[in-house]
Structure formats: structure tokens, C-alpha cells
């Protein structure tokens, strides 16, 4: 078989296994064991586990997460009836985390009944547990728990705040719904951590656009300041989207800096100019705006909450003055982005 044909056959096999190939795949593609050893020795192929390989170029250019995904695929290639789970499944699905999970140990699940037990070696943990067919899927050739099951498993194991970040990410990146999460949770009733997972799901918000927004929302709710999220306002001069809104308090919270301008198609204009214009518009509308950074909400969320409360107080005074002066309130909330609303003629 010509080298090109053999290479294509091996590439197809690797794609079906998530980027890795086995000794059997090599031989089925038409390579001999001697050629396999030669290509490994020459640095063209890399051995990931005993009997499992990947193209050296793929391994060299992989970041930490992609390397873990390849190692997970390699572990799956030499185990039967297993699926990536928890942190390894989170990597496969591309879920964001509050902190990068430990990537030195590959975590797999083997289908059984009930919570199960774990068997662990130096770099591989296999937990035998309940894993019905509807909780299994394949992503880029890698067998893994579904995004909903992965999010619930992470929320069962992790602290509430970290679990909410994972659940929000599953909603944002994988389109997971609350009903899907609730369905998984009901099937895992009685398992360790399900109460914690239920709390994380209650706090989750599919509109969260970043880890920073997820963390900010939970910290604000915890301190008795539950906000509305991702609201659109319209008034004289234009429209604006807010990360967090306290409508009756006429106060806005901002946690994502200048990223909103890129998302909504304004990246060709100076974001600092846009932010200055937007701030002036919100001020003219009578809103107080509170901003915070990642470092501030992580280091001292109480201080951020205090700033929000002080903004409430300032806003109350402003509204009293505007009412006394007879200034009309021309600001309204929109049900969606302005361009998504039907035009009224």
C-alpha cells in the first residue's frame, strides 16, 4: 500500500479515537511493527501509553488541556466500557473552571449501578459507577460523559462557587439546559454531593458570559444583592447592555471590562472612547455604575458589595432630585437586544 494511502488510513483511525492510534490501527493501515519502531525512534510518532501513539507534531503543539485530552483518548483506547468523567470530561467538553483542574491524573468512569468505587494508578483513576446510556456521548472521537452529566458531577465534587462556574460554562459553551441538569440530578438521587450540586444549579445562569460574571453573581447573591443579568436598556442617545442591573435602584454593575464591544460588533472602534461615551449616556439617564475587576471580586467581595450599596444610596438621592425637578424617566428595559426586537412602524 502506498505511503499516502497508509497515512490516510491511519489518520482516519486516529480521528475516530480522538487523535491517537494503537498498534492494531498501525498494522491495519499497512505499517509493520518495524516501521512503527522506526517512526517512534525518528521522532515522527510519540508514545502516549503502552501501545498507543499520536503524531509528534500534534503532541508538540498541544497546550496543557489538549495534552490531557490526548492522554485521556489514549487511556480510553486501552480500556473497555469506559468514558472520560469529571475533570477529564470537563477538559474534553472545553468547560471553563474557576481554577484549572489537576491534569496529571486522567479520570474515567465505568458503567455499573450506584455511586461506585475508584481504582487508581499513578496517572489513571477509573470509577465504577452508575452511567446510563443517556449520560454517555462522543466528542471529537473521545468517549465521555455528556456535558450535563459532567457539569453535575463537577458540581457534586466541587465547592458551590466552583460548581456554579462549571455549570454556567456547560450552559454557555455546550448549550446545556436546566431541565437537562435536573434530569441528571434526579437519576443520581442519594449520591454524595447531590445537595451541593442542586444548590449550584439553582444559582446557575445561562446568560453568564464569563467566569468573572459567574463569580461576581454568586458573590453578590451571597451578600444579599441579587442582580438581574444581561439586561438591555434604551433611552435618549441609544441602547446599552448591562452585566448586572438593579432596576429599582437605578444601579448597574460591570464586571467584564471592554469585552462587550468585541462581542457586539464594535471592535473596529476605540473601546476606550466607546466606554467613555457609554458611561456618559448611563449617567445622563440617572444610573449609578459600579465597576470591579477579577482581583477585586476574588480578593475582597465584601468591599465590592459595599460599593454597590453606596451606589444605591447615591442613586436614591439622584432620583429624589430628578423627581423634584420634574425630569421625565425616558429609559426603558428591552426584552432583547435592539436588533432582535420587531420594528414598530
C-alpha positions in Angstrom: 0.0 0.0 0.0 1.5 3.4 -0.9 2.6 5.6 1.9 -0.1 8.2 1.2 -2.8 5.7 1.4 -1.4 4.2 4.6 -1.2 7.7 6.1 -4.8 8.4 5.2 -6.0 5.1 6.7 -4.1 5.9 9.9 -5.4 9.5 10.1 -9.0 8.1 9.8 -8.3 5.7 12.6 -6.7 8.5 14.8 -9.7 10.8 14.2 -12.1 8.0 15.4 -10.0 7.7 18.6 -9.7 11.4 19.4 -6.3 11.9 17.8 -4.5 8.8 18.9 -3.9 5.4 17.3 -3.0 1.9 18.5 -0.6 -0.8 17.4 -3.6 -2.6 15.8 -4.5 0.6 13.9 -0.9 0.9 12.6 -0.9 -2.6 11.3 -4.4 -2.3 9.8 -3.2 0.8 8.0 -0.4 -1.3 6.4 2.6 -0.4 8.6 4.9 -3.1 10.0 6.0 -3.2 13.7 9.5 -2.4 12.4 8.2 0.8 10.7 6.3 1.7 13.9 9.5 1.4 16.0 11.4 3.4 13.4 9.0 6.3 13.3 8.9 6.5 17.1 12.7 6.4 17.2 12.9 9.1 14.5 10.5 11.3 16.5 7.6 11.3 14.0 5.3 9.4 16.3 5.0 9.8 20.1 4.1 7.0 22.5 1.4 8.2 24.9 0.7 4.9 26.7 1.9 1.4 26.0 0.5 0.5 22.6 -1.0 4.0 21.9 0.6 6.8 19.9 0.0 10.2 18.3 1.7 12.2 15.7 4.6 14.1 17.1 3.5 17.4 15.6 0.1 17.1 17.3 1.7 16.5 20.7 4.3 19.2 20.3 1.8 21.9 19.6 -0.8 20.9 22.2 -1.3 23.1 25.2 -1.9 21.6 28.7 -5.6 20.9 28.2 -5.2 19.4 24.7 -2.4 17.3 26.0 -4.7 16.0 28.8 -7.4 15.3 26.1 -4.9 13.3 24.1 -3.8 11.4 27.2 -7.5 10.7 28.0 -8.1 9.4 24.5 -5.0 7.1 24.9 -6.3 5.8 28.2 -9.7 5.1 26.6 -8.0 3.2 23.8 -6.6 0.6 26.2 -9.7 0.3 28.5 -13.1 -1.1 27.8 -16.6 0.2 28.7 -15.1 3.5 30.0 -15.8 7.1 29.4 -14.0 10.3 30.4 -15.6 11.8 33.6 -15.5 14.8 35.9 -12.4 16.9 35.3 -11.2 14.9 32.3 -14.7 15.1 30.8 -14.7 18.9 31.6 -11.5 19.2 29.5 -13.0 17.2 26.7 -16.1 19.4 26.6 -14.0 22.6 26.9 -15.6 23.7 30.1 -14.2 26.7 31.9 -13.2 26.3 35.6 -12.7 28.7 38.5 -9.2 27.1 38.8 -7.5 24.9 36.3 -8.1 21.3 37.3 -5.2 19.0 38.1 -4.3 17.5 34.7 -1.8 14.9 35.9 -4.5 12.2 36.6 -6.9 11.0 33.9 -10.3 10.3 35.3 -12.6 7.7 33.7 -15.9 6.2 34.6 -17.0 2.6 34.0 -20.7 1.8 33.9 -22.2 0.0 36.9 -25.0 0.6 39.4 -24.8 3.3 42.1 -22.0 5.7 43.1 -19.3 3.0 42.8 -15.7 2.9 43.9 -12.5 4.2 42.3 -9.4 2.3 41.2 -6.3 4.4 40.8 -2.8 4.1 39.4 -0.2 6.8 39.2 -1.9 8.7 36.3 -5.3 7.0 35.9 -8.4 6.8 38.0 -11.3 4.6 37.0 -14.5 4.9 39.0 -17.1 2.2 38.6 -20.5 4.0 38.9 -23.9 4.4 37.5 -23.6 5.6 33.9 -26.8 5.0 31.9 -26.5 5.3 28.1 -28.2 8.7 28.0 -25.2 10.0 30.1 -22.7 9.0 27.5 -21.6 10.7 24.3 -18.6 11.1 22.0 -16.8 14.5 21.5 -14.1 14.7 18.8 -13.7 11.0 18.9 -13.4 10.8 22.7 -15.9 8.8 24.7 -17.1 11.0 27.6 -20.0 11.7 29.9 -22.4 14.2 28.5 -21.9 17.9 29.2 -25.0 17.8 31.6 -23.7 14.8 33.5 -20.2 16.3 33.6 -21.5 19.6 35.0 -23.5 17.7 37.7 -20.5 15.5 38.6 -18.3 18.6 38.9 -20.9 20.4 41.0 -21.2 17.4 43.3 -17.4 17.3 43.9 -16.5 21.0 44.0 -17.3 23.9 46.3 -20.5 25.7 45.5 -18.8 28.7 43.8 -16.6 26.4 41.7 -19.5 24.2 40.8 -21.6 27.2 39.6 -18.7 28.3 37.3 -18.7 24.8 35.8 -22.5 24.7 35.3 -22.6 28.2 33.8 -19.8 27.1 31.4 -21.8 24.0 30.4 -24.8 26.2 29.7 -22.8 28.8 27.8 -20.4 26.6 25.8 -22.4 23.3 25.4 -26.0 24.5 25.4 -26.9 22.5 28.5 -30.4 23.4 29.9 -31.6 23.5 33.5 -34.1 20.7 32.7 -31.2 18.5 31.4 -29.3 19.2 34.6 -32.3 18.4 36.8 -32.9 15.2 34.9 -29.3 14.0 35.6 -29.6 15.1 39.2 -32.8 13.1 39.7 -31.1 10.0 38.4 -28.2 10.5 40.8 -30.5 10.9 43.8 -28.8 9.8 47.0 -25.3 10.1 45.6 -22.7 12.1 47.6 -22.7 15.8 46.8 -26.2 15.9 45.1 -27.5 18.5 47.6 -24.5 20.7 46.8 -25.0 20.2 43.0 -28.7 21.1 43.4 -27.7 24.4 45.1 -25.2 25.1 42.3 -27.8 24.5 39.6 -30.2 26.9 41.4 -27.6 29.6 41.3 -26.6 28.9 37.7 -27.4 31.4 34.9 -27.2 30.6 31.2 -26.7 34.3 30.4 -23.3 34.4 32.2 -20.7 35.3 29.6 -17.5 34.6 31.6 -16.1 33.1 34.7 -15.8 36.6 36.1 -19.5 37.1 35.7 -20.4 33.8 37.3 -18.2 34.5 40.3 -19.5 38.1 40.6 -23.1 37.0 40.5 -22.7 34.3 43.2 -20.7 36.7 45.5 -23.4 39.4 45.1 -26.3 36.9 45.8 -24.4 35.6 48.8 -24.3 39.1 50.2 -28.0 39.8 49.7 -27.6 41.7 46.4 -29.2 39.5 43.7 -29.0 41.3 40.4 -30.7 40.9 37.0 -28.2 39.8 34.4 -27.5 40.8 30.8 -30.3 43.4 30.5 -30.7 45.8 27.7 -31.7 49.4 28.4 -32.8 52.0 25.8 -33.1 55.8 26.3 -32.1 59.1 24.7 -29.0 58.6 22.7 -29.0 54.9 22.2 -29.1 51.5 24.0 -26.8 49.7 26.4 -26.4 46.2 27.7 -25.6 45.8 31.4 -23.8 42.9 33.0 -25.8 43.4 36.3 -28.8 45.6 36.9 -30.7 46.7 39.9 -33.6 48.4 38.1 -35.4 49.9 41.0 -32.2 51.1 42.5 -31.1 52.6 39.1 -27.7 50.9 39.6 -25.6 49.0 37.1 -22.7 46.6 37.8 -20.0 46.0 35.3 -17.5 43.1 35.5 -16.3 42.4 32.0 -14.4 45.5 31.1 -14.3 46.2 27.4 -15.2 42.7 26.1 -18.8 43.6 25.4 -17.7 45.8 22.5 -16.0 42.9 20.7 -19.0 40.7 21.2 -21.4 43.2 19.8 -19.5 44.2 16.8 -17.9 47.4 17.9 -14.3 46.1 17.9 -13.3 48.3 15.0 -13.8 51.4 17.1 -11.6 52.6 20.0 -13.1 50.7 23.0 -12.0 53.4 25.5 -13.9 56.0 23.5 -16.9 53.8 23.4 -16.7 53.2 27.1 -16.5 56.9 27.8 -19.5 57.6 25.6 -21.5 54.8 27.2 -20.7 55.9 30.7 -21.8 59.4 29.9 -25.1 58.1 28.4 -25.8 56.0 31.5 -25.0 58.9 33.8 -27.4 61.1 31.8 -30.1 58.5 32.3 -29.6 58.8 36.0 -27.9 55.5 36.7 -25.0 54.8 39.1 -22.4 52.5 37.6 -20.2 50.3 39.8 -17.2 48.5 38.2 -14.9 45.9 39.6 -12.0 43.7 38.4 -11.3 40.0 38.8 -8.7 40.8 41.5 -11.3 42.9 43.5 -14.1 40.4 43.4 -11.8 37.5 44.3 -9.7 39.3 47.0 -12.4 41.3 48.8 -16.0 40.6 47.6 -17.3 42.3 50.7 -15.7 45.6 49.6 -17.4 45.2 46.1 -20.7 44.7 47.8 -20.2 47.8 50.0 -19.5 49.8 46.8 -22.8 48.6 45.3 -24.7 49.6 48.5 -23.1 53.0 48.5 -24.2 53.3 44.8 -27.7 52.5 45.9 -27.6 55.4 48.4 -26.2 57.9 45.8 -28.8 56.7 43.3 -31.7 57.3 45.7 -30.5 60.9 46.2 -30.3 61.4 42.4 -33.8 60.1 41.8 -35.2 62.3 44.5 -33.6 65.4 42.9 -34.8 64.3 39.4 -38.3 63.8 40.7 -38.3 67.2 42.5 -37.1 68.8 39.2 -39.8 67.1 37.2 -37.4 65.3 34.9 -39.2 62.6 32.9 -37.9 59.0 33.0 -37.3 58.1 29.4 -35.3 54.9 30.0 -37.0 51.5 29.4 -35.9 47.9 29.6 -35.8 45.9 26.4 -36.8 42.3 26.2 -33.9 41.5 23.9 -31.1 43.2 22.0 -32.4 46.2 20.0 -31.7 44.4 16.7 -33.6 41.3 17.8 -36.9 43.2 18.5 -39.6 43.7 15.8 -39.7 47.2 14.4 -42.8 49.2 15.2 -43.9 51.5 12.4 
